[in-house]
Amino acid sequence: MGIKEWVVPQDKVFFDLFDRMARTVVSAADMLVEFIENFERIENIKEQCRTMKEIEHEGDEIAHQIYEQLNLTFITPLEPEEISRLASALDDILDYIDGTMQQMYSYGITETDNSMIELAKLIQLSVIEIERAVNGIRNIKNPHQIEERCIEVNRLENVADNVLGHAIMDLFKTKDAITIIKLKDVYENLEIATDKCEDAANVLSDIAIRHS
């Protein structure tokens, strides 16, 4: 990297990387919904999980590029801590999406239910809002639009809390202890993914406020 690139803020580089990472998270959430909705009809679940792992690795690579660029750049378009927190938050969402699918495979889950589908769709809706908010930080002309996206993610997380609560209540009406343990873990990991979406939204909200 030359002296000009070291001194001049690398706005485009960071924002391009964040846009790519947000798209990767949306792709993972789309695949999660398709996976859970069509679970009983999937011929090769292991192959689907392998594809998701590739998406998760792609996200890891983008996050690595963000951290590497952060170490190389003297003047950044956002605070270094903001860049690091946002990269970490987006990566966490990917980890939980991937982790849930791998868990379903390793647990030998044989069927999905409405609670799983609803939680997966809440993740999908959340990351769509997050992607729009990420796109908005490139040139913050209207921080209120970013704030609205973040508020919606917070609302969706509250809905996910309710879905989880009802799912576990219904689950404990069953008698099979092993099934209870397996499904409870899956429900909770899906809900944690919505928590991670809320974490990312909080970082984006902070960025919008600080740079407005």
Backbone as a chain_set.jsonl record, in Angstrom:
{"seq": "MGIKEWVVPQDKVFFDLFDRMARTVVSAADMLVEFIENFERIENIKEQCRTMKEIEHEGDEIAHQIYEQLNLTFITPLEPEEISRLASALDDILDYIDGTMQQMYSYGITETDNSMIELAKLIQLSVIEIERAVNGIRNIKNPHQIEERCIEVNRLENVADNVLGHAIMDLFKTKDAITIIKLKDVYENLEIATDKCEDAANVLSDIAIRHS", "coords": {"N": [[0.844, -1.197, 0.0], [0.605, 2.198, -0.913], [1.785, 5.5, 0.205], [-0.258, 7.351, -0.173], [-2.611, 5.808, -0.129], [-2.425, 4.963, 2.457], [-2.773, 7.242, 4.012], [-5.056, 8.633, 3.046], [-8.553, 8.407, 3.667], [-9.99, 5.184, 3.4], [-12.668, 4.855, 2.28], [-14.299, 3.575, 0.288], [-13.292, 0.962, 0.161], [-13.805, -0.225, 2.725], [-16.621, 0.058, 2.895], [-17.455, -1.332, 0.639], [-16.641, -3.901, 1.371], [-18.251, -4.328, 3.648], [-20.78, -4.232, 2.444], [-20.611, -6.522, 0.841], [-20.366, -8.463, 2.834], [-22.791, -8.212, 4.18], [-24.538, -9.006, 2.14], [-23.779, -11.66, 1.961], [-24.616, -12.644, 4.427], [-27.384, -12.363, 4.107], [-27.771, -14.191, 2.017], [-27.165, -16.552, 3.372], [-29.24, -16.61, 5.261], [-31.448, -16.806, 3.561], [-30.987, -19.343, 2.517], [-31.217, -20.845, 4.832], [-33.966, -20.58, 5.463], [-35.108, -21.849, 3.225], [-34.027, -24.395, 3.594], [-35.179, -25.229, 6.065], [-37.919, -24.989, 5.547], [-38.284, -26.848, 3.49], [-37.355, -29.203, 4.467], [-38.07, -31.987, 4.836], [-38.152, -32.822, 2.234], [-35.652, -32.666, 1.187], [-33.026, -34.239, -0.457], [-30.321, -34.659, 0.099], [-29.148, -33.825, 2.913], [-26.702, -33.462, 4.16], [-25.123, -32.433, 2.099], [-26.354, -29.969, 1.684], [-25.72, -28.76, 4.099], [-22.987, -28.636, 3.798], [-22.777, -26.764, 1.744], [-23.786, -24.524, 3.076], [-21.755, -24.223, 4.953], [-19.699, -23.39, 3.304], [-20.633, -20.864, 2.593], [-20.509, -19.678, 5.088], [-17.745, -19.746, 5.497], [-16.986, -18.004, 3.484], [-17.992, -15.62, 4.535], [-16.332, -15.452, 6.785], [-13.89, -14.994, 5.523], [-14.318, -12.482, 4.341], [-14.663, -10.953, 6.658], [-12.106, -11.243, 7.708], [-10.667, -9.828, 5.773], [-11.654, -7.273, 6.278], [-10.658, -6.773, 8.882], [-7.95, -6.931, 8.305], [-7.638, -4.81, 6.5], [-8.263, -2.783, 8.249], [-6.075, -2.798, 9.945], [-4.172, -1.867, 8.202], [-4.862, 0.673, 7.443], [-4.592, 4.106, 8.043], [-6.295, 6.338, 8.392], [-9.66, 6.018, 8.844], [-13.036, 5.602, 7.522], [-15.018, 5.235, 9.379], [-15.113, 4.964, 12.971], [-12.428, 2.973, 14.203], [-13.177, 1.057, 16.147], [-15.906, 0.84, 15.67], [-15.937, -0.279, 13.116], [-14.724, -2.75, 13.631], [-16.559, -3.843, 15.498], [-18.904, -4.029, 13.965], [-18.161, -5.785, 11.903], [-17.665, -8.057, 13.44], [-20.21, -8.505, 14.548], [-21.81, -9.08, 12.296], [-20.528, -11.372, 11.43], [-21.072, -13.058, 13.569], [-23.834, -13.506, 13.27], [-23.85, -15.058, 10.932], [-22.419, -17.273, 11.9], [-24.225, -18.42, 13.718], [-26.399, -19.05, 12.089], [-25.235, -20.919, 10.325], [-24.335, -22.725, 12.297], [-26.738, -23.694, 13.381], [-27.862, -25.157, 11.256], [-25.866, -27.13, 10.921], [-26.086, -28.332, 13.389], [-28.685, -29.403, 13.304], [-28.298, -31.391, 11.414], [-26.314, -33.014, 12.653], [-27.668, -33.8, 14.937], [-29.523, -35.455, 13.907], [-32.085, -34.652, 13.185], [-35.357, -35.214, 12.068], [-37.605, -33.979, 11.08], [-39.083, -30.738, 10.555], [-40.765, -27.912, 12.116], [-43.513, -25.569, 12.595], [-42.624, -23.565, 14.328], [-39.833, -23.515, 14.004], [-39.734, -22.763, 11.312], [-40.937, -20.235, 11.455], [-39.127, -18.844, 13.108], [-36.831, -18.959, 11.503], [-37.689, -17.402, 9.334], [-37.979, -14.964, 10.604], [-35.333, -14.39, 11.151], [-34.468, -14.105, 8.522], [-35.989, -11.84, 7.663], [-34.893, -9.983, 9.411], [-32.163, -9.818, 8.655], [-32.4, -8.793, 6.12], [-33.261, -6.186, 6.662], [-30.978, -5.364, 8.015], [-29.055, -5.497, 5.986], [-29.954, -3.406, 4.343], [-29.569, -1.271, 6.078], [-26.803, -1.389, 6.402], [-26.017, -0.787, 3.774], [-26.778, 1.844, 3.857], [-24.939, 3.218, 5.456], [-22.801, 3.991, 3.975], [-23.042, 6.526, 2.896], [-24.199, 8.68, 4.857], [-26.919, 10.281, 4.653], [-29.474, 10.398, 5.576], [-29.948, 9.616, 8.598], [-32.143, 8.749, 10.004], [-33.494, 6.883, 8.475], [-31.807, 4.682, 8.634], [-31.993, 4.261, 11.357], [-34.697, 3.521, 11.522], [-34.642, 1.031, 10.252], [-33.125, -0.372, 12.1], [-34.728, -0.271, 14.376], [-36.832, -1.851, 13.501], [-35.548, -4.331, 13.33], [-35.078, -4.772, 16.035], [-37.724, -5.036, 16.865], [-38.458, -7.378, 15.529], [-36.81, -9.173, 16.826], [-37.972, -9.228, 19.344], [-40.387, -10.449, 18.676], [-39.383, -12.946, 17.976], [-38.516, -13.828, 20.481], [-40.987, -14.311, 21.691], [-41.992, -16.337, 20.028], [-40.134, -18.344, 20.548], [-40.661, -18.785, 23.282], [-43.307, -19.831, 23.245], [-42.859, -22.081, 21.675], [-41.178, -23.658, 23.269], [-42.838, -24.086, 25.461], [-44.839, -25.678, 24.263], [-43.217, -27.791, 23.512], [-42.455, -28.978, 25.931], [-44.712, -30.284, 26.61], [-44.598, -32.691, 25.488], [-43.387, -36.144, 25.703], [-40.981, -37.307, 25.142], [-37.78, -37.241, 26.127], [-35.267, -36.999, 24.866], [-35.923, -35.935, 22.378], [-36.965, -33.5, 23.257], [-34.646, -32.257, 24.273], [-33.052, -32.037, 21.937], [-34.67, -30.484, 20.124], [-35.129, -28.2, 21.63], [-32.563, -27.098, 21.756], [-32.197, -26.449, 19.046], [-34.295, -24.588, 18.595], [-33.448, -22.586, 20.383], [-30.95, -21.817, 19.361], [-31.709, -20.733, 16.913], [-33.161, -18.55, 17.845], [-31.136, -17.17, 19.157], [-29.692, -16.339, 16.98], [-31.341, -14.281, 16.09], [-30.941, -12.549, 18.196], [-28.292, -11.872, 17.699], [-28.651, -10.523, 15.34], [-29.948, -8.293, 16.351], [-27.838, -7.247, 17.851], [-26.118, -6.453, 15.772], [-27.753, -4.527, 14.61], [-27.819, -2.648, 16.663], [-25.176, -1.751, 16.653], [-25.115, -0.544, 14.131], [-27.018, 1.44, 14.526], [-25.723, 3.021, 16.436], [-23.596, 3.927, 14.845], [-24.986, 5.447, 12.934], [-26.034, 7.482, 14.539], [-23.71, 8.663, 15.587], [-22.418, 9.624, 13.313], [-24.144, 11.307, 12.074]], "CA": [[0.0, 0.0, 0.0], [1.38, 3.417, -0.99], [1.551, 6.495, 1.255], [-1.554, 7.992, -0.406], [-3.647, 4.91, 0.358], [-2.285, 4.843, 3.912], [-3.215, 8.481, 4.653], [-6.403, 9.007, 2.617], [-9.552, 7.451, 4.148], [-10.341, 4.14, 2.44], [-14.113, 4.706, 2.415], [-14.869, 2.608, -0.648], [-12.845, -0.396, 0.504], [-14.551, -0.725, 3.882], [-18.053, -0.027, 2.618], [-17.629, -2.444, -0.297], [-16.518, -5.148, 2.137], [-19.447, -4.484, 4.476], [-21.889, -4.577, 1.551], [-20.423, -7.931, 0.479], [-20.637, -9.317, 3.985], [-24.237, -8.178, 4.426], [-25.162, -9.859, 1.123], [-23.473, -13.043, 2.326], [-25.509, -12.986, 5.539], [-28.724, -12.538, 3.53], [-27.752, -15.46, 1.286], [-27.224, -17.622, 4.369], [-30.587, -16.632, 5.836], [-32.338, -17.336, 2.522], [-30.774, -20.782, 2.453], [-31.76, -21.414, 6.066], [-35.421, -20.666, 5.314], [-35.389, -22.904, 2.254], [-33.63, -25.653, 4.236], [-36.148, -25.618, 7.093], [-39.242, -25.149, 4.933], [-38.324, -28.018, 2.602], [-36.466, -30.173, 5.12], [-38.46, -33.383, 4.603], [-38.012, -33.138, 0.81], [-34.245, -32.544, 0.789], [-32.448, -35.571, -0.665], [-28.984, -34.762, 0.695], [-29.017, -32.787, 3.93], [-25.268, -33.235, 4.379], [-24.645, -31.562, 1.017], [-26.876, -28.636, 1.986], [-24.915, -28.23, 5.212], [-21.666, -28.314, 3.248], [-22.93, -25.505, 1.019], [-23.882, -23.465, 4.081], [-20.42, -24.032, 5.532], [-18.942, -22.595, 2.332], [-21.099, -19.488, 2.75], [-19.964, -19.195, 6.366], [-16.32, -19.511, 5.264], [-16.903, -16.775, 2.688], [-18.156, -14.528, 5.489], [-15.102, -15.371, 7.582], [-12.852, -14.405, 4.688], [-14.608, -11.05, 4.225], [-14.353, -10.36, 7.962], [-10.643, -11.191, 7.785], [-10.228, -8.714, 4.921], [-11.994, -6.027, 6.978], [-9.69, -6.594, 9.963], [-6.652, -6.687, 7.682], [-7.684, -3.444, 5.99], [-8.261, -1.906, 9.421], [-4.692, -2.726, 10.425], [-3.336, -1.205, 7.201], [-5.36, 2.012, 7.12], [-4.33, 5.079, 9.114], [-7.514, 7.114, 8.584], [-10.788, 5.18, 8.429], [-14.273, 6.37, 7.369], [-15.727, 5.069, 10.643], [-14.188, 4.687, 14.064], [-11.936, 1.591, 14.127], [-13.981, 0.184, 17.012], [-17.18, 0.615, 14.982], [-15.666, -1.219, 12.026], [-14.479, -4.055, 14.241], [-17.803, -4.34, 16.103], [-19.865, -4.38, 12.919], [-17.674, -7.007, 11.26], [-17.87, -9.153, 14.393], [-21.649, -8.747, 14.698], [-22.284, -9.755, 11.08], [-19.939, -12.712, 11.448], [-21.803, -13.838, 14.574], [-25.105, -13.948, 12.67], [-23.504, -16.168, 10.043], [-22.014, -18.428, 12.701], [-25.399, -19.076, 14.307], [-27.171, -19.646, 11.002], [-24.507, -22.129, 9.95], [-24.312, -23.65, 13.43], [-28.043, -24.33, 13.535], [-28.004, -26.192, 10.232], [-24.96, -28.238, 11.244], [-26.654, -28.978, 14.567], [-29.831, -30.201, 12.876], [-27.76, -32.577, 10.748], [-25.62, -33.882, 13.613], [-28.67, -34.323, 15.871], [-30.392, -36.393, 13.22], [-33.465, -34.15, 13.14], [-36.071, -35.865, 10.952], [-38.644, -33.103, 10.552], [-39.123, -29.397, 11.129], [-42.112, -27.519, 12.529], [-43.87, -24.172, 12.322], [-41.797, -22.667, 15.149], [-38.54, -23.384, 13.321], [-39.957, -21.978, 10.095], [-41.195, -18.841, 11.829], [-37.87, -18.256, 13.593], [-35.952, -18.787, 10.341], [-38.189, -16.263, 8.556], [-37.665, -13.751, 11.369], [-33.916, -14.13, 10.874], [-34.4, -13.614, 7.14], [-36.488, -10.461, 7.646], [-33.946, -9.147, 10.164], [-30.926, -9.555, 7.908], [-32.754, -7.895, 5.006], [-33.213, -4.839, 7.242], [-29.574, -5.077, 8.324], [-28.366, -5.206, 4.728], [-30.348, -2.057, 3.923], [-28.905, -0.326, 6.977], [-25.375, -1.407, 6.037], [-25.902, -0.003, 2.537], [-27.017, 3.251, 4.177], [-23.841, 3.898, 6.176], [-21.79, 4.473, 3.021], [-23.22, 7.975, 2.774], [-25.307, 8.873, 5.79], [-27.669, 11.518, 4.43], [-30.684, 10.336, 6.382], [-29.733, 8.62, 9.659], [-33.422, 8.244, 10.492], [-33.818, 5.683, 7.714], [-31.029, 3.599, 9.244], [-32.61, 4.027, 12.664], [-35.947, 2.787, 11.315], [-34.266, -0.365, 9.986], [-32.648, -0.962, 13.351], [-35.905, -0.433, 15.245], [-37.568, -3.011, 12.995], [-34.799, -5.527, 13.756], [-35.376, -4.945, 17.464], [-39.099, -5.546, 16.97], [-38.444, -8.775, 15.09], [-36.173, -9.969, 17.887], [-38.996, -9.418, 20.381], [-41.307, -11.467, 18.157], [-38.672, -14.227, 18.079], [-38.577, -14.222, 21.892], [-42.322, -14.871, 21.931], [-42.078, -17.613, 19.311], [-39.339, -19.304, 21.32], [-41.375, -19.113, 24.511], [-44.433, -20.718, 22.93], [-42.321, -23.341, 21.159], [-40.68, -24.459, 24.395], [-44.018, -24.51, 26.226], [-45.434, -26.806, 23.551], [-42.259, -28.893, 23.511], [-42.448, -29.65, 27.227], [-45.927, -31.086, 26.738], [-44.285, -34.012, 24.946], [-42.829, -37.066, 26.687], [-39.675, -37.819, 24.712], [-36.749, -36.357, 26.686], [-34.213, -36.763, 23.871], [-36.48, -34.988, 21.401], [-37.042, -32.202, 23.933], [-33.289, -31.687, 24.331], [-32.606, -31.687, 20.58], [-35.444, -29.388, 19.547], [-34.892, -27.002, 22.447], [-31.293, -26.531, 21.298], [-32.398, -25.856, 17.722], [-35.087, -23.367, 18.791], [-32.668, -21.553, 21.074], [-29.923, -21.296, 18.459], [-32.389, -19.854, 15.96], [-33.493, -17.303, 18.541], [-29.875, -16.453, 19.399], [-29.358, -15.664, 15.716], [-32.062, -12.998, 16.068], [-30.218, -11.698, 19.156], [-27.099, -11.38, 17.006], [-29.148, -9.501, 14.413], [-30.182, -7.096, 17.162], [-26.517, -6.693, 18.163], [-25.654, -5.747, 14.575], [-28.592, -3.33, 14.464], [-27.383, -1.67, 17.669], [-23.931, -1.15, 16.152], [-25.484, 0.344, 13.014], [-27.71, 2.593, 15.111], [-24.671, 3.862, 17.03], [-22.862, 4.564, 13.736], [-25.858, 6.463, 12.349], [-26.112, 8.618, 15.475], [-22.389, 9.309, 15.722], [-21.954, 10.244, 12.069], [-25.198, 12.128, 11.463]], "C": [[0.875, 1.24, 0.0], [1.002, 4.411, 0.088], [0.188, 7.152, 1.091], [-2.676, 7.118, 0.157], [-3.613, 4.783, 1.873], [-2.889, 6.044, 4.625], [-4.667, 8.806, 4.316], [-7.411, 7.973, 3.112], [-9.987, 6.465, 3.055], [-11.836, 3.828, 2.534], [-14.643, 3.554, 1.57], [-14.516, 1.177, -0.25], [-13.683, -0.962, 1.636], [-16.03, -0.914, 3.563], [-18.35, -1.14, 1.61], [-17.577, -3.778, 0.433], [-17.74, -5.388, 3.014], [-20.672, -4.84, 3.622], [-21.811, -6.05, 1.154], [-20.782, -8.85, 1.647], [-22.127, -9.361, 4.299], [-24.974, -9.042, 3.412], [-24.949, -11.334, 1.437], [-24.38, -13.517, 3.461], [-26.932, -13.212, 5.032], [-28.81, -13.863, 2.769], [-27.87, -16.643, 2.242], [-28.618, -17.738, 4.965], [-31.598, -17.173, 4.831], [-32.219, -18.856, 2.448], [-31.34, -21.478, 3.685], [-33.272, -21.597, 5.959], [-35.791, -21.796, 4.357], [-35.113, -24.286, 2.856], [-34.696, -26.125, 5.215], [-37.536, -25.842, 6.498], [-39.369, -26.449, 4.139], [-37.565, -29.208, 3.171], [-36.797, -31.618, 4.752], [-38.272, -33.802, 3.147], [-36.567, -33.059, 0.321], [-33.618, -33.932, 0.7], [-31.108, -35.733, 0.044], [-28.766, -33.609, 1.669], [-27.547, -32.456, 4.18], [-24.7, -32.278, 3.34], [-25.117, -30.124, 1.23], [-26.062, -27.976, 3.091], [-23.513, -27.86, 4.739], [-21.712, -26.977, 2.498], [-23.025, -24.328, 1.991], [-22.516, -23.185, 4.712], [-19.544, -23.209, 4.597], [-19.338, -21.12, 2.418], [-20.516, -18.883, 4.026], [-18.475, -18.901, 6.232], [-16.092, -18.25, 4.44], [-17.045, -15.55, 3.596], [-16.929, -14.338, 6.354], [-13.99, -14.671, 6.805], [-13.066, -12.893, 4.525], [-14.282, -10.34, 5.537], [-12.841, -10.226, 8.13], [-10.101, -10.031, 6.953], [-10.52, -7.372, 5.585], [-10.972, -5.754, 8.078], [-8.304, -6.275, 9.401], [-6.574, -5.257, 7.156], [-7.628, -2.441, 7.136], [-6.848, -1.719, 9.955], [-3.788, -1.941, 9.477], [-3.685, 0.262, 6.99], [-5.209, 2.962, 8.298], [-5.591, 5.883, 9.439], [-8.677, 6.307, 8.013], [-12.077, 6.0, 8.357], [-15.182, 6.285, 8.596], [-14.684, 4.871, 11.731], [-13.711, 3.237, 13.963], [-12.755, 0.615, 14.969], [-15.321, -0.132, 16.358], [-17.015, -0.409, 13.865], [-15.501, -2.629, 12.582], [-15.76, -4.658, 14.804], [-18.807, -4.782, 15.049], [-19.447, -5.663, 12.209], [-17.932, -8.222, 12.151], [-19.348, -9.516, 14.514], [-22.214, -9.48, 13.484], [-21.764, -11.188, 11.029], [-20.668, -13.615, 12.447], [-23.139, -14.348, 14.029], [-24.862, -15.16, 11.778], [-23.178, -17.428, 10.825], [-23.225, -19.17, 13.252], [-26.321, -19.681, 13.244], [-26.531, -20.965, 10.584], [-24.573, -23.165, 11.074], [-25.621, -24.376, 13.627], [-28.238, -25.428, 12.503], [-27.105, -27.391, 10.514], [-25.5, -29.037, 12.437], [-27.829, -29.878, 14.179], [-29.371, -31.491, 12.192], [-27.149, -33.54, 11.762], [-26.579, -34.501, 14.634], [-29.587, -35.359, 15.213], [-31.852, -35.97, 13.24], [-34.157, -34.725, 11.898], [-37.168, -34.991, 10.35], [-38.57, -31.738, 11.231], [-40.568, -29.061, 11.475], [-42.322, -26.028, 12.289], [-43.012, -23.192, 13.119], [-40.437, -22.449, 14.503], [-38.677, -22.518, 12.081], [-40.143, -20.499, 10.432], [-39.925, -18.151, 12.305], [-36.903, -18.008, 12.427], [-36.381, -17.58, 9.511], [-37.944, -14.939, 9.284], [-36.195, -13.379, 11.208], [-33.767, -13.517, 9.489], [-34.857, -12.156, 7.041], [-35.506, -9.513, 8.329], [-32.72, -8.817, 9.326], [-31.189, -8.718, 6.657], [-32.708, -6.437, 5.478], [-31.766, -4.428, 7.526], [-28.803, -4.744, 7.048], [-28.697, -3.792, 4.245], [-29.673, -0.99, 4.79], [-27.416, -0.239, 6.672], [-25.151, -0.6, 4.767], [-26.017, 1.492, 2.824], [-25.87, 3.962, 4.852], [-22.742, 4.394, 5.249], [-21.844, 5.996, 2.893], [-24.44, 8.364, 3.601], [-25.949, 10.242, 5.579], [-28.916, 11.576, 5.297], [-30.528, 9.253, 7.452], [-31.035, 8.022, 10.179], [-33.85, 6.981, 9.742], [-33.073, 4.471, 8.264], [-31.633, 3.237, 10.592], [-33.899, 3.217, 12.532], [-35.683, 1.319, 11.036], [-33.882, -1.062, 11.292], [-33.792, -1.195, 14.337], [-36.712, -1.65, 14.82], [-36.868, -4.313, 13.382], [-35.056, -5.808, 15.238], [-36.779, -5.508, 17.667], [-39.147, -7.02, 16.601], [-37.806, -9.679, 16.133], [-37.154, -10.227, 19.026], [-40.023, -10.467, 19.954], [-40.669, -12.85, 18.296], [-38.661, -14.737, 19.52], [-39.912, -14.899, 22.205], [-42.493, -16.227, 21.257], [-41.316, -18.696, 20.077], [-40.081, -19.745, 22.578], [-42.512, -20.085, 24.273], [-43.942, -22.081, 22.448], [-41.856, -24.244, 22.298], [-41.831, -24.932, 25.278], [-44.674, -25.726, 25.582], [-44.529, -28.035, 23.61], [-42.314, -29.684, 24.813], [-43.76, -30.372, 27.531], [-45.717, -32.495, 26.197], [-43.562, -34.842, 25.992], [-41.413, -37.522, 26.374], [-38.562, -36.856, 25.123], [-35.667, -36.023, 25.665], [-34.685, -35.755, 22.825], [-36.569, -33.592, 21.995], [-35.683, -31.517, 23.925], [-32.848, -31.201, 22.948], [-33.338, -30.455, 20.043], [-35.259, -28.093, 20.322], [-33.601, -26.316, 22.014], [-31.458, -25.825, 19.955], [-33.189, -24.554, 17.837], [-34.22, -22.25, 19.362], [-31.571, -20.979, 20.182], [-30.527, -20.391, 17.393], [-32.714, -18.515, 16.609], [-32.233, -16.492, 18.827], [-29.428, -15.734, 18.127], [-30.082, -14.327, 15.607], [-31.456, -12.029, 17.085], [-29.0, -11.07, 18.49], [-27.474, -10.336, 15.947], [-29.38, -8.189, 15.16], [-28.862, -6.439, 17.543], [-25.985, -5.888, 16.976], [-26.445, -4.456, 14.37], [-28.177, -2.246, 15.458], [-26.087, -0.984, 17.249], [-24.251, -0.152, 15.04], [-26.199, 1.598, 13.503], [-26.7, 3.563, 15.719], [-23.906, 4.616, 15.947], [-23.705, 5.698, 13.144], [-25.936, 7.705, 13.236], [-24.799, 9.39, 15.513], [-22.018, 10.102, 14.477], [-23.038, 11.069, 11.378], [-24.929, 13.603, 11.698]], "O": [[1.792, 1.345, 0.814], [0.024, 4.211, 0.808], [-0.463, 7.48, 2.082], [-3.579, 7.613, 0.832], [-4.639, 4.528, 2.505], [-3.454, 5.904, 5.71], [-5.43, 9.21, 5.194], [-7.158, 6.774, 2.993], [-10.308, 6.863, 1.936], [-12.229, 2.699, 2.826], [-15.345, 2.673, 2.068], [-15.361, 0.284, -0.322], [-14.216, -2.065, 1.519], [-16.621, -1.932, 3.922], [-19.376, -1.814, 1.712], [-18.369, -4.678, 0.153], [-18.218, -6.518, 3.117], [-21.501, -5.652, 4.032], [-22.828, -6.744, 1.133], [-21.423, -9.884, 1.463], [-22.666, -10.414, 4.641], [-25.926, -9.737, 3.767], [-25.834, -12.159, 1.208], [-24.852, -14.653, 3.455], [-27.609, -14.142, 5.47], [-29.81, -14.574, 2.869], [-28.577, -17.611, 1.964], [-29.124, -18.845, 5.153], [-32.505, -17.917, 5.204], [-33.219, -19.564, 2.331], [-31.882, -22.578, 3.586], [-33.799, -22.648, 6.322], [-36.679, -22.599, 4.644], [-35.879, -25.226, 2.647], [-35.077, -27.296, 5.199], [-38.245, -26.768, 6.892], [-40.431, -27.071, 4.117], [-37.178, -30.115, 2.434], [-35.905, -32.387, 4.397], [-38.235, -34.995, 2.847], [-36.292, -33.355, -0.842], [-33.668, -34.708, 1.655], [-30.791, -36.816, 0.535], [-28.263, -32.55, 1.293], [-27.195, -31.294, 4.386], [-23.889, -31.412, 3.666], [-24.369, -29.177, 0.985], [-25.754, -26.786, 3.026], [-22.922, -26.892, 5.219], [-20.795, -26.163, 2.608], [-22.43, -23.274, 1.767], [-22.173, -22.032, 4.97], [-18.73, -22.41, 5.059], [-18.487, -20.235, 2.327], [-20.087, -17.729, 4.042], [-17.987, -17.917, 6.789], [-15.129, -17.517, 4.665], [-16.316, -14.569, 3.448], [-16.523, -13.209, 6.63], [-13.245, -13.861, 7.357], [-12.109, -12.119, 4.567], [-13.695, -9.258, 5.533], [-12.354, -9.214, 8.635], [-9.182, -9.333, 7.381], [-9.728, -6.437, 5.471], [-10.474, -4.634, 8.199], [-7.576, -5.451, 9.955], [-5.567, -4.575, 7.343], [-7.02, -1.378, 7.011], [-6.469, -0.622, 10.365], [-2.758, -1.411, 9.895], [-2.893, 1.013, 6.421], [-5.642, 2.663, 9.41], [-5.92, 6.089, 10.607], [-8.673, 5.954, 6.833], [-12.201, 6.999, 9.065], [-16.015, 7.163, 8.82], [-13.511, 4.638, 11.443], [-14.514, 2.352, 13.666], [-12.998, -0.518, 14.553], [-15.82, -1.251, 16.478], [-17.851, -1.295, 13.691], [-16.075, -3.583, 12.057], [-16.024, -5.845, 14.614], [-19.486, -5.795, 15.219], [-20.281, -6.528, 11.942], [-18.361, -9.275, 11.678], [-19.698, -10.694, 14.574], [-23.014, -10.404, 13.636], [-22.483, -12.104, 10.631], [-20.856, -14.804, 12.189], [-23.529, -15.485, 14.294], [-25.577, -16.159, 11.859], [-23.606, -18.522, 10.459], [-23.255, -20.401, 13.257], [-26.951, -20.712, 13.482], [-27.2, -21.995, 10.5], [-24.837, -24.342, 10.826], [-25.629, -25.549, 14.0], [-28.724, -26.511, 12.831], [-27.529, -28.537, 10.364], [-25.382, -30.261, 12.481], [-27.945, -30.996, 14.681], [-29.977, -32.548, 12.369], [-27.431, -34.738, 11.736], [-26.331, -35.597, 15.136], [-30.336, -36.055, 15.898], [-32.75, -36.81, 13.304], [-33.588, -34.716, 10.806], [-37.611, -35.239, 9.228], [-38.056, -31.61, 12.343], [-41.483, -29.826, 11.168], [-41.42, -25.323, 11.837], [-42.706, -22.103, 12.633], [-39.942, -21.322, 14.46], [-37.845, -21.647, 11.825], [-39.577, -19.625, 9.775], [-39.671, -17.001, 11.948], [-36.24, -16.972, 12.373], [-35.537, -16.82, 9.037], [-37.726, -13.91, 8.645], [-35.85, -12.199, 11.138], [-33.041, -12.541, 9.301], [-34.19, -11.336, 6.41], [-35.31, -8.382, 7.884], [-32.285, -7.666, 9.287], [-30.298, -8.012, 6.186], [-32.184, -5.566, 4.783], [-31.383, -3.28, 7.301], [-27.994, -3.817, 7.031], [-27.812, -3.067, 3.79], [-29.26, 0.058, 4.295], [-26.835, 0.846, 6.681], [-24.205, 0.184, 4.687], [-25.425, 2.31, 2.12], [-25.816, 5.192, 4.833], [-21.851, 5.129, 5.675], [-20.812, 6.66, 2.795], [-25.566, 8.376, 3.104], [-25.585, 11.224, 6.224], [-29.361, 12.651, 5.701], [-30.927, 8.108, 7.241], [-31.04, 6.921, 10.729], [-34.499, 6.108, 10.318], [-33.627, 3.376, 8.351], [-31.768, 2.061, 10.93], [-34.16, 2.326, 13.341], [-36.409, 0.452, 11.522], [-34.276, -2.201, 11.543], [-33.813, -2.202, 15.046], [-37.217, -2.394, 15.66], [-37.53, -5.293, 13.726], [-35.23, -6.96, 15.634], [-36.996, -6.354, 18.534], [-39.798, -7.817, 17.277], [-38.22, -10.826, 16.302], [-37.168, -11.313, 19.605], [-40.473, -11.273, 20.768], [-41.334, -13.81, 18.686], [-38.783, -15.939, 19.755], [-39.962, -15.921, 22.889], [-43.063, -17.152, 21.836], [-41.797, -19.819, 20.232], [-40.124, -20.932, 22.899], [-42.669, -21.055, 25.013], [-44.535, -23.111, 22.772], [-42.111, -25.449, 22.29], [-41.804, -26.053, 25.787], [-45.023, -26.687, 26.266], [-45.0, -29.165, 23.741], [-42.229, -30.912, 24.804], [-43.903, -30.996, 28.583], [-46.541, -33.383, 26.413], [-43.167, -34.329, 27.039], [-40.723, -38.061, 27.24], [-38.417, -35.783, 24.537], [-35.2, -34.886, 25.607], [-33.949, -34.847, 22.438], [-36.282, -32.607, 21.315], [-35.583, -30.332, 23.607], [-32.334, -30.091, 22.807], [-32.713, -29.506, 19.568], [-35.236, -27.011, 19.735], [-33.551, -25.09, 21.916], [-30.923, -24.736, 19.75], [-32.809, -23.539, 17.254], [-34.255, -21.115, 18.886], [-31.292, -19.782, 20.24], [-29.92, -19.39, 17.013], [-32.558, -17.465, 15.986], [-32.256, -15.263, 18.748], [-28.853, -14.648, 18.192], [-29.525, -13.354, 15.099], [-31.457, -10.818, 16.861], [-28.711, -9.89, 18.687], [-26.723, -9.395, 15.69], [-29.049, -7.112, 14.664], [-28.766, -5.212, 17.56], [-25.468, -4.783, 17.146], [-25.884, -3.423, 14.005], [-28.184, -1.061, 15.127], [-25.916, 0.217, 17.462], [-23.714, 0.956, 15.02], [-26.007, 2.685, 12.958], [-26.808, 4.776, 15.541], [-23.602, 5.799, 16.104], [-23.189, 6.785, 12.884], [-25.906, 8.834, 12.746], [-24.788, 10.62, 15.475], [-21.371, 11.145, 14.577], [-22.871, 11.482, 10.23], [-25.707, 14.45, 11.258]]}, "num_chains": 1, "name": "protein.A"}
